[in-house]
């Protein structure tokens, strides 16, 4: 197995050492303009990580989740464009992930923004696929290159034949439309075997590695040959 890339994740650690779930604090950020500042902070950290990857001889992508609030903000896309040009890094090194739920909030404006991002060289990924309200419409009309099957399907697949049928249908449809496919939430060898059964070549989840700080991620990648023998 090979590592193809990383995904940037936000973690909020409290003074007592416990963590606030992103499911709690990200919606709070999205209700204010704070998501814009936090989003810019995340992108800067991803640039830093990408530079460190390249300086260590690695050629991996660092994907970034973005929200509809960011896309609707007038300064967001100009910020991305300026930072990519200033750093000299390729926009393709930073795939952008957007959920179905975020897109349907303002579909027409979102489509225009995604077209601009694609023209700038960003790869666009449809995240948590299958959990929103307009999946087939999004596949047909929006400029995504990758479909990410939501982890809820992965968790249910072992015990629900109907869920396996849904994953198979999503996989076949995505391949027919020439989308790359990523299955999320792989945590066991059985789930990995299931993904392989349907010809899904890219997976992510705790079975491979848990979320880790930047320094640990570099060290993990440097010793991946050791880890991969146990996978």
C-alpha positions, 0 to 999 in steps of 0.5 A: 500500500502507498500513501497518496496524501493527507487531509488537514483536520482541526482539533480544539484541545481544552485546558483539561486535556479533553477535546471539543468535537469538530462537529460542535465547534465548526458549525459555531465558526460557520455562523460567524466570520471566524470561519474565514480567519480559521480557514486562512489559518488552516491553508497557511498551515497546509502550505507549511506542511506541503513545504516540509513534505517537499523538503523531505523528498515527498510528493503528497497532496494535502486536502483541505475542507472548505465550507459554503460560508468561505466560498460565499465570502468575497475575499476567500478565492482571491486569498487562495489565488494570491497565496498559491502564486506567492508560494510558487506551489501548485494548486493541485497539491491542495485538493479542496473538499466540499460536502453536499449539504454545503453546496445546496445552500446556494447552488448557483453561486457555489458552482461559479466559485468552484469553476473559478477554483478549478480554473486556478488548478485546484482539484475538487472533491465531493466529501461525505457523498451519499449523505446529502440531498442532491447527489446525482445532480452534483455529479452531473453538473459540478466540476468535481474530480473525486467522490468520497464515500461517507464513513457511515456507509463503511461502518454499516457495510459489514452488517447491512447488505443494502448498504453494501449495495449502495456502495457498489452502486456509488462505485460503479456510477463514479467509475462510469463518470470518470471520478476518482473514488475514496472510501472514508472511515476504514478502521478494520482489515475487514473494511479494507477487504470490502473496499478492495472487493469493489475495486476502490483503490484509495481509502482513508481511516484509522486503520492506516493512521490516526490524526496526528500533529505535523511533526508526527506525520512527517516521522510516520511517513518517513517510517511508513515502510515499517508500518505498512508491513503490518497493515 
